[in-house]
Structures are given as structure tokens and as C-alpha cells.
Amino acid sequence: MSSHTKEEFARYVWDNEILLRENAMLESYLERERKQISLKELVDGVEPVQRQLSGHRGSKSSRKIKDQTKITLKQKIFITEQEIKSREKQLKDIEETYQRESINYKAMIKETEMRITEIKREAYEFKRVVLGKGVDPHSGKTRAENIVKYYDDKIKEKDTLVEKLLQKNVVLKREIKSMEKQLSNRDNSGEMLSSIDFLQLKIENKSFNAKIDEKNKALLKLKVSAAQMGQELTEKRSELASHLKGAVTLRKRISEAETREKQLEADLIKTRAHVTKIKKTVKRLKISQQVSDMPKIEDYVKQKEIEYNLRRKIKQMEKKVELATVYARRARNNASKRAEENSKRTAQLS
């Protein structure tokens, strides 16, 4: 298949798709209007698109597009506008139905919640009044007179409620009769609302309903934002509690580090004093060795051994002093860093 034939076939398919959509829209329009409109009066006839591709099989040159009358642009626009209006009306009806059903479901949910609350209250009253008085010591069961008394009191309460509702119903009927009487008097006196007044009231009612819807939407947004803010506040409180807990831990660690630092400083002072003492002892021994006469071999060996041990102890003490100094310096740096971090976190939390 050549490229020219492929392009022509794609164009035919696209034209066919457009005509199918137009035919579907026209069928929807005719079905909605329910009028016996002849296709010739509206579009002067549209031949099927498949005939465009008709012809003798195997002969590409014999394919011819027949002349056909199409829907005018003005008619297409009119049908499209009617379809748009119909779809908007359907959407509006669906939205009204949804709102009405939503209101009904909300009322049912509220009624169910009230009923659940009432049942819980009755169960609590039954436990308090009947089961709270204990059981019969002979039979080990709940006393029947308590149950009978409980339900007698409930029936009396229901009877009282019925009487109140009947009285309220009588009052409402009287009010309705009085209002009907006022309306009839107004009709007789010629004070009926004119069509203009009624239309004005209808417009005002529509505007008030729109305002009420806007206020309800704004209230819903405020409720959602309040719920989000409450959730964020809870999260921030938990974060604050964790940070305060971490601050307490850091303070404890800092105090421990300061205690260790003080202990290391005390050990360092003791070590330095001990090293000074050892150095004085070594110096004194050297002086005594120089002043005295030739010592014995055993004394010389012992003194050398003592000197060797003292020198080894001095080196060990000097290493300890160096290690203690390094550790003290690290402890001071860590303590200062932790104090700075703690102050920064406290500033952020505040």
C-alpha cells in the first residue's frame, strides 16, 4: 500500500468518525424532542459514509466520492446548543437529586445517631435502675418487680410524651386554621400578591439560597481547615514533647560530661602533683648519688632499678596526663556543641 493510499484511507476514517458523532448527536436531539421531523426537512438527507468507500473491488481508480448534502453549519450550531442545554439541565437535575439525597442521608444519619444515643441512655438507665439493685438472693436472678416497674415507668413517660405531642398537634392545627383564615381574608380583601411581587420574592429567595449555599461551602471549608489545623497542632505538640524529652536527655548528658570533666581535671591535678613529687625524688637521688662515695654494687643495681621504674611511671603518668587533657578538651567541645544545639532547638520550639 502506497503512502498516498494510506493518507486517503486515514482521511476517510476520520471523516467517518466525525459523521458518526454527528449522527449520534442528531439521534439524541430527535429522540429528546419527540417530534416527527423528517430528515429531509432538517438536513436534506445524509448518505451513509460507507458509500464513500464503495466501488468495484480491486480497482482503486473506480472509487468515487458521491455528492451528498450535509447539515449546514447553522443547523449544527443549533443542535449543539440544544444538546449543551440538555446536558446542562441533566447535570443540574443530577446535582439537585444528589443534594436532596445527601440531605436525606444526613437526616437519616442524624436520626440514627440520636436513636443510638437514646438506646445507650436507656441501656444505662436499665443497668442503673434494674441491674444496679442486685439480684434475688434465693433465685440468683434479677427481680421481676424491678423490671416491671422500670417498663411501667417507661410506658408512663411515653404516654406523657404522646399527650404532649397531641397537644402540640392541636396547637399547630389551630395555627394552621388561623393562617388559612388570614389567607382567605386576604384573598377576599384583594391583598393577593401580584405576579411581579411573586417574581421579585422568587428572585430574592433564589439569591438568599445562593448566599446560604456560599455560607455553607465557606463553613465546610472552615471546618476542614480547622480539622487540619487541629491535626497539625497535635503533631506539633507531639514534636514539642519529643524535643523537650530530648532536651532533658541532653541536659543530663551535659551534666554527666561536666562531672566527668571535673573528675578528669582532679585526676589531672593529682597526676601532675605525683609527677612533680617523682621528679623531685629522682633529682634528690641523683644528687645523693653524686655526693656519696662509691656505692656498693647491690645498692647501685637497686637504685638503677628504682630509677628505671620511676622513669617508666613518669612516662605512664605523662601519657595519662596527655590522654586526660585530650579527653577533657573533647568533652568541653562536645558539651559546648550540645549546649548550642539545645539552645537552637529551644529557640525553634519557642
Rosetta blueprint (number, residue, H / E / L):
1 M L
2 S L
3 S H
4 H H
5 T H
6 K H
7 E H
8 E H
9 F H
10 A H
11 R H
12 Y H
13 V H
14 W H
15 D H
16 N H
17 E H
18 I H
19 L H
20 L H
21 R H
22 E H
23 N H
24 A H
25 M H
26 L H
27 E H
28 S H
29 Y H
30 L H
31 E H
32 R H
33 E H
34 R L
35 K L
36 Q L
37 I L
38 S L
39 L H
40 K H
41 E H
42 L H
43 V H
44 D L
45 G L
46 V L
47 E L
48 P L
49 V H
50 Q H
51 R H
52 Q H
53 L H
54 S L
55 G L
56 H L
57 R L
58 G L
59 S L
60 K H
61 S H
62 S H
63 R L
64 K L
65 I L
66 K L
67 D L
68 Q L
69 T L
70 K L
71 I L
72 T L
73 L H
74 K H
75 Q H
76 K H
77 I H
78 F H
79 I H
80 T H
81 E H
82 Q H
83 E H
84 I H
85 K H
86 S H
87 R H
88 E H
89 K H
90 Q H
91 L H
92 K H
93 D H
94 I H
95 E H
96 E H
97 T H
98 Y H
99 Q H
100 R H
101 E H
102 S H
103 I H
104 N H
105 Y H
106 K H
107 A H
108 M H
109 I H
110 K H
111 E H
112 T H
113 E H
114 M H
115 R H
116 I H
117 T H
118 E H
119 I H
120 K H
121 R H
122 E H
123 A H
124 Y H
125 E H
126 F H
127 K H
128 R H
129 V H
130 V L
131 L H
132 G H
133 K H
134 G L
135 V E
136 D L
137 P L
138 H L
139 S L
140 G L
141 K L
142 T E
143 R L
144 A H
145 E H
146 N H
147 I H
148 V H
149 K H
150 Y H
151 Y H
152 D H
153 D H
154 K H
155 I H
156 K H
157 E H
158 K H
159 D H
160 T H
161 L H
162 V H
163 E H
164 K H
165 L H
166 L H
167 Q H
168 K H
169 N H
170 V H
171 V H
172 L H
173 K H
174 R H
175 E H
176 I H
177 K H
178 S H
179 M H
180 E H
181 K H
182 Q H
183 L H
184 S H
185 N H
186 R H
187 D H
188 N H
189 S L
190 G L
191 E L
192 M L
193 L L
194 S L
195 S H
196 I H
197 D H
198 F H
199 L H
200 Q H
201 L H
202 K H
203 I H
204 E H
205 N H
206 K H
207 S H
208 F H
209 N H
210 A H
211 K H
212 I H
213 D H
214 E H
215 K H
216 N H
217 K H
218 A H
219 L H
220 L H
221 K H
222 L H
223 K H
224 V H
225 S H
226 A H
227 A H
228 Q H
229 M H
230 G H
231 Q H
232 E H
233 L H
234 T H
235 E H
236 K H
237 R H
238 S H
239 E H
240 L H
241 A H
242 S H
243 H H
244 L H
245 K H
246 G H
247 A H
248 V H
249 T H
250 L H
251 R H
252 K H
253 R H
254 I H
255 S H
256 E H
257 A H
258 E H
259 T H
260 R H
261 E H
262 K H
263 Q H
264 L H
265 E H
266 A H
267 D H
268 L H
269 I H
270 K H
271 T H
272 R H
273 A H
274 H H
275 V H
276 T H
277 K H
278 I H
279 K H
280 K H
281 T H
282 V H
283 K H
284 R H
285 L H
286 K H
287 I H
288 S H
289 Q H
290 Q H
291 V H
292 S L
293 D L
294 M L
295 P L
296 K L
297 I H
298 E H
299 D H
300 Y H
301 V H
302 K H
303 Q H
304 K H
305 E H
306 I H
307 E H
308 Y H
309 N H
310 L H
311 R H
312 R H
313 K H
314 I H
315 K H
316 Q H
317 M H
318 E H
319 K H
320 K H
321 V H
322 E H
323 L H
324 A H
325 T H
326 V H
327 Y H
328 A H
329 R H
330 R H
331 A H
332 R H
333 N H
334 N H
335 A H
336 S H
337 K H
338 R H
339 A H
340 E H
341 E H
342 N H
343 S H
344 K H
345 R H
346 T H
347 A H
348 Q H
349 L H
350 S L
